[in-house]
Amino acid sequence: MVNDVDESAPVPDDRRQHDRSRLIVDVYYDGQDATGVASTHDISVGGLYMNTQANLPEGSVLLLRIPVADGKQVVVNAEVVYSNPGSGVGVSFQGLSAEDRVLLEVELGRN
């Protein structure tokens, strides 16, 4: 039997457009059916993974508040792009402003 594996196919991590950092902060989220605080696992200017036991299905839109240096925070809408029920969710930022992008880049550069 021949193993037909497409070695050129991207692995999941190769789909990311932005490098992720291991910045661990508490993220405040508010969605249609859930509100709470979750810790980040990794983060980039394109999105983040947050640890939460909340049921946040794929396609859900959340409002996130991400604290950064000097008492500032990044406020952005994010769509749940994958869900790992009972463990966490991966989200993609939607409409990140240029100012908030700079705040995140500076924060990520400190790690």
C-alpha positions in Angstrom: 0.0 0.0 0.0 1.3 3.4 -0.9 1.0 6.3 1.6 -0.3 9.3 -0.4 0.7 12.2 1.9 0.8 15.6 0.4 3.9 17.0 2.1 3.2 20.4 0.7 -0.1 20.7 2.5 0.1 23.3 5.2 -0.1 22.2 8.8 -2.5 24.1 11.0 0.2 26.5 12.4 1.2 27.4 8.9 -2.2 29.0 8.2 -1.4 31.9 10.6 -0.6 35.2 8.9 1.1 36.7 12.0 3.7 35.4 14.4 2.3 34.6 17.9 3.9 35.4 21.2 3.4 33.7 24.6 2.0 36.8 26.2 -0.2 35.8 29.1 -2.7 38.4 30.2 -6.3 38.4 31.4 -8.7 39.2 28.5 -12.1 40.5 29.3 -14.7 39.3 26.8 -18.4 40.0 26.2 -20.5 38.1 23.8 -24.1 37.4 23.1 -24.4 34.6 25.6 -21.2 34.9 27.7 -19.2 37.4 29.6 -16.1 36.8 31.6 -12.4 36.9 32.0 -10.0 34.5 30.3 -6.2 34.2 30.2 -4.4 34.3 26.8 -2.3 31.4 25.7 -0.7 33.1 22.8 -1.4 36.3 20.9 -0.6 38.2 17.7 -1.9 41.3 15.9 -4.3 39.0 14.1 -5.9 37.2 17.0 -5.3 35.1 20.1 -6.1 31.9 21.9 -7.8 32.3 25.3 -8.3 29.7 28.0 -11.9 29.5 29.0 -14.4 26.9 30.0 -17.2 29.0 28.6 -19.1 27.6 25.6 -18.2 29.9 22.8 -19.1 28.3 19.5 -17.3 29.0 16.2 -18.7 32.1 14.5 -19.5 33.8 17.8 -18.5 37.5 17.9 -17.0 38.8 21.1 -15.9 42.2 22.3 -12.5 41.9 23.8 -10.6 44.2 26.2 -6.9 43.4 26.4 -4.8 45.3 28.9 -1.4 46.5 27.8 1.3 48.7 29.3 0.7 52.0 31.0 -2.9 51.2 32.0 -4.0 51.2 28.4 -6.2 48.6 26.8 -6.9 47.3 23.3 -10.6 47.0 22.6 -11.5 45.0 19.5 -14.2 42.7 18.1 -13.1 39.1 17.6 -14.7 36.1 15.9 -14.3 32.7 17.3 -12.6 30.7 14.6 -12.2 27.4 16.5 -13.5 26.1 19.8 -12.0 23.6 22.1 -15.0 23.1 24.5 -14.0 23.2 28.1 -10.5 24.4 27.3 -10.6 27.5 25.2 -11.1 29.3 21.9 -9.1 30.8 19.1 -10.3 34.2 17.9 -9.5 36.4 14.9 -9.5 40.1 15.4 -12.1 42.0 13.3 -11.4 45.7 12.5 -8.4 46.2 14.7 -7.6 50.0 14.6 -4.1 51.2 13.6 -3.6 52.7 17.0 -4.6 49.4 18.8 -2.3 47.4 16.4 0.6 49.6 17.4 -0.2 49.1 21.1 -0.2 45.3 20.6 3.0 45.4 18.5 4.8 47.3 21.3 3.4 45.0 24.0 4.4 41.9 22.0 7.9 43.3 21.4 8.5 43.5 25.1 8.4 39.7 25.4 
